[in-house]
């Protein structure tokens, strides 16, 4: 946003809570991009406390131009996200 290219906003989110987390818990959020489109992407997130999954979420994230309207992501960003999508597919197949 500081460069004037745009910003991301959560367009949709679905969360499933499996177990309560407490104030002193050490939590890790694991994010994997699953679908990449020109102006949005979907990501699956898992919240872990050690080996225990306490929640998971599916998010659709939209790229918005500085004027707040949906826009294509900058090409360099799309290329970087494509690498992450390929890594997620590789991990899912392992």
N, C-alpha and C positions, 0 to 999 in steps of 0.2 A: 504494500500500500504506500509505503514511503517513496518508492520509485515512481508512483503514479500509474502502475500497470493494472492494478485492481486488487481484489482481495477475495478470500473464501468465506462462505457462510454455510452453515448447516441448513440444508433444505428439508431433510427428513431424518428422523432418528427413531429406532426401536431398541429398547433396552429390556433385558431379562435379568432380574436379580435372583441369584441362586442361594446366596448365603449372606448374612449381615457382615459388614466390615465395621471395624471400630476405630476410634480416633488414633490409637497408637499402632495400628496395623501397618506393616510395610507392604504396599501394593505395587504391582507391576502391571502396566498396560501394554499389551502386545497388539500392534496394529498391522493389518495386511490389506493392501489395496486389491480389490477383486475386479472391478470394472472401471475402465477408463474411457471417458468420452471427451469430445472436444471442449465442452463447457462444464463437465461435472465428473465426479468419480464416486464409487462406493467403496467403503472400507468396513472391514469386520474388526472389531476390537474385543479382546478378552482381558478381563481384570483378574489378576492372579494374586493370591496370598500364598506364597511358596508354591506348592504343587496343586493347591486347591483353586479351582475357578470359582470366583464369587459373583461374577456378572459377565454378560456379553452384550454386544450392541452391533447393530448394522446402521451405518450412517450414509446418507447421500450428501455429498459436499458440492456446492455450486461455485463456480468462479464468476465473480461480478466485476464489471468495469467500474472505474471510479465514479460513474454516474449512478451506480446501483443496479444496472441492467445486466442480465446474463450475457456473457461474452466468451469467446474462445480463450483458452489458457495460452499464455506465451509458449511458443514452440519448444524452447529449452526446458520449460517446466514439464510439458507433456512427455518429452523424451526421458527425463529423469523419472517420472512416474511409471513409464513403460518398463523401465528396468526393475522397479519394485514389483510390478505386476508379474513379470517373468519370474522373479525370485519367489513370490508367493505360490505360483503354479508349481514350480520345481519342488518347493517344500511340501505342498499338498500331495504330490505324487510320490514323495519319499516314504 
